Amino acid sequence: MGRPGQYPGAERVKETARYAAGAVVPAGYPRQQAEYAGQFGIPYERAEAAARGAVRELPDGQWQTLPGRAAALEMYDAIDGLDVCALLHRVPCPQLLVRARRPQPPMPGMAWFDELLEAYAKGLDQELARLADERPTATVEDIDATHAMLLEEPTAVAALVRRFLGPPA
């Protein structure tokens, strides 16, 4: 979300994502990802299952991240042309937006990324407040989790969705 130039460092993230698209990673990758996810309070088994779902095993024991390079680059090109904030304003039906409020743990040697995320969080607060003011059918809920909220707090996210949808008819 946001507009070009709004968040210094965003171009660097875009370049890194494109560079890593469909990357071949070492045999221990799912374990490493699951251990890293422990910093977020994600249970190891859940994190490992998610990590394995985001890769495919290669015959030599290494892994390739999914989607494959061509599909990932196509996806990134499509995303580049989106103005998500404008799209959200045009959604004709009620919408639920769940915002993760806990910042990511700092990344050693990547102060620029931490600064980007802080600026992005402030910008997102403004965009979502404006959306909620202008669209009475837009509901913005906060959750005490990071961007990995679905892995960290699946029950809490499900409760927000159930409450938004209301009792079964």
N, C-alpha and C positions, 0 to 999 in steps of 0.2 A: 504494500500500500504506500501511497505517497507519489510525489511527482519527481521527475528527474532533477537531480541536484539538491533535493530537499534534505537528504541524509548523506553527509560526507562519509565515504567509505563503502557506500552501497555498490558502486561500480566494482570495487575490489571483491566483494562477495560474489557478484555476478560472474566475474572472471574466474574466480576460484571454483564456483559451481560448474561452470562450463568445462574447465580443465579436468575436474574430477569425474565428469559424467561418464558412466560406464567403466569406471576404473577397475583394474585388477588389483586386488588386495591380498595380503598374506593369509596363510592358513588359519592363523589365530584371530582373524578379524571379528567373527561373531562373539568370541569370548572377550576380546578387548572392548568391544562396544557395550557388552553387558556389564562389564566391570566399571566402565566410565559412567553408565547410566545409574550405577549405585549412588553417585554424587547427588542425584535427583531424588533418591529414595525409591527408585523403581526396583521391585524385586528382581533378582537375578534371572529367574526362569522366564518371567514375562519379557524382560529386556532381551534375553538371548533369542527368544522366539521372534520378537520383532526384528532383531538384527538379521536372523536367518531368513526372514520373509523379505528382506530388502536386498538380498544377494542370490546369486546362483552359483553352485559349486562347479568348479572346472575340473577336468580330468586329473590335473596335476596337484589337486588339493587346495589350490588357491580359490578365491572367490571373485566374482564380478558383480559390481553394484548394479542395481536395477533402478529404472529401466536401462536398457542398453544405450550405448552412446548416441546412436542416431535418433532414437525415440526421445531421449533426454534433451538433446539439443533442439529437437522440434518443439518439445514442450516448453523449454525456456524461451524460444523465439515467440511462441504464442503468448506466454505470460508477459513478455516485454511490452506487448502492445495493449495490455489491459490497464484500465484505470479502475481499480477495484472499488474505490470510494464512489465513483460515479455509477458503477454497476449496482452497488448496494442501494443507492438512492432510487433506482428504477425497478427494484424487485416489487412486484405487485401484491405479494402475499405476506403475511406476518413472517418475520425472520428472527432467529435467535443467533446472537453473536456472543461467544464465550471468550473472554479475554483473560489470558494468563497473567497474573499479577506478580509472581515471584521472578526476579531476574535470573538469568542463566548464571551458573558459577563462573567466576572470572577465568579467562583462558590465558595461561602464562604466555607471555611474549606477544599477546594480541590485544594490547590496550585499545588500539584503534577500533576493534570489533566491539569491545565493551562500551566504548563511547557511542558507537553507531547504535547499539541496542538501546542505550539510555535515551538517545535522541528519538529513536523510532518509537519507544514507549510513550514519550511525551506527545509526539505527533499523532499516534494512534488514539491516545486519550482525547485529543481535540477532535479528530475526525469522527470518532464514535459518539462523542457528546453531541456534535452537530447532527449526525444521522439520527440519534434518538430524539433530538428536539424537533427535527423536520419531519420525521416519519413516526407517527404514533404506533405503527405496527412493528417497529423495530425494537427489540428487547436486547439490551446489553447486560450481560451477567459477568461478574468477576469470579475467578477461582484462584485459590491459593495453590498455584502450580506454575511450572515453567512452560515453555513452548511444547514440551512433551507431555502435556496434560492428560492425553488419552492413555498413556502408559503409567503415569504417576497416580492419577486419580480417576480411574474409569468409573467407579461407583458414583462419585460426586458429579462427573460430567453427565452420566446417565440420569441422575436425579434432576439436574437442571433441564435436560431434554424432556423428561417425563412431566415435570411441572409446567414447562412451556406448552406442551401438547395438551395438557389437561387430562381429566379422567376419561377413560374409554367410553365411547358412546354406546 
